[in-house]
Amino acid sequence: MRVKKFGFVLFLSILCIILFGCSSDSGTTNEVEGNTNDANGEKIESGELNFAYHVQPPTLDVHFTTSYDTRDIGKQIFESLVTFDSKLEVQPMLAESYEVSEDGKEVIFNLREGVPFHNGEEMKSDDVVASMEKWQEQSSKAKNYLAVSTYEAVDDYTVVAHIDDPTTLDMLIFADIKQLAAIMPKEVVESAGADGVVEYIGTGPFKFEEWKKDQYIHLSKFADYQPRSESTDGMAGEKKALVDDLYINFVTDSSTRIAGIQSGEYDIASAIPLDNVDMLRGNEDVNIDLDMEAFTGFIFNKRAGFLSDETARKAVNAAVNVEELLIAAYGDEEFYDLDPGLMLQDQEEWYTNAGNKQYRTYDPEFAKQLLDESGYNDEEITIIVSRDHDDYYNMSVVLQEQLKAIGMNVELEVYDWSALMERRSDEDAYNIFSTNFGFEPTPIVYPFLDPEWVGWTDSEEIANLIDEIQHADSQDEAKQHVETLQEAMWEYLPIIKVGNNIEATAMSSSVNGLTRLDGVNLWNASKAE
């Protein structure tokens, strides 16, 4: 056995920029004066944080969805066996340690003893097996990249994952923050319905108190939380709830979020429109965190409707001027990058600009030619969109005009975000929708490459290339396949990647200790009174 006490180091060269972005104006590690320490120098665990969050999640069952809003809130409540540190190295969390067999077909997780769930029961191997089986069934990443894995409870504190077709990516999937492999009580898992668990009980530093629909989610400090002894590092190490109560308020109107952060009604506000950043920079009571951790794309419905035809998708791509879309969404070049890649350029072992020609095609006359070749006959093209995301909405309005300019009949249908998340699963309901994707530690795990995810990618070439990357004998070989994969993506067009985008979060200058890794981490955060 190879004992992995402190993690499986797979992507050492991936820099921290993935996690902390390209922030030139960060408030995430801000230190301010204030009465936040006791006589021994320990932070006082009291008070509350009010977070103005721009969208309401469809669920808090993190097994189910890749939705980042579920991720952002769910990771405060739930934890997994292993997780990522700030270098994207896999570290134990609920596992005390883990061991990978020489052939990769077994991973032995040695569980931490004495870790309580929010209901007071101790986490044991039966809970882990039930949770991992649910995750294996419901997570698209687990199904795709861990094949037919099974889980065995050896004793109360030992669980073995049996992996039928091991690859070099397996531990990354176990650690992934999106569709988190959250551990829940066995009885909660067994009572879950088709829409997920009905109780949100985890082991995290915050516990679920109340979800008042369309208003807020209330989390409270879990007084019996058992942190790890290692220093905080990304999602790994010590976590502490330093406030008694955390209110995640659903504030879909951006002007209300801005007014609230200025007045002190809110301590943190997400998704600040970028044309308001300079104004807020002038307020000494507000800090701005700029972070490039995602890219935005238009996802095609490839299972039904006119755009299930590849030539039709190529016509749309040729009609798109990505710079116009990015200006409409983000306003200034400071806040976006033009880039065809699935990875950030600093991810040198994986980054490629393959497909750049298709990315920057923009040729309306060629688009009209392709549209004619596809047999277009004035079919209505439906773009579903939500005003809960200003950038997605503004991009969609411009896309509608660009497609109308080549003769397409295009309608926007506007929903709140939760309704859109449900509607995008209906293959007969739309042709295009927009969302963003946090940068991944490896390029093959983006959901839009998954044939089971909404949009329904159905490309044998893409599937074969993913398999080649998983089973590559070296990093150089894997990267060659990634270049081919990215070229195939821009040929098949499961999505149109628009560009890399900066996200702005505002916070009171009295907020300390806020960090990021695929969204904000609210443990270890406090507020000076």
Summary of the structure (lengths in Angstrom):
residues: 529
radius of gyration: 22.8
end to end distance: 51.3
largest distance: 75.6
contacts: 1822
relative contact order: 0.18
helix: 30%
strand: 24%
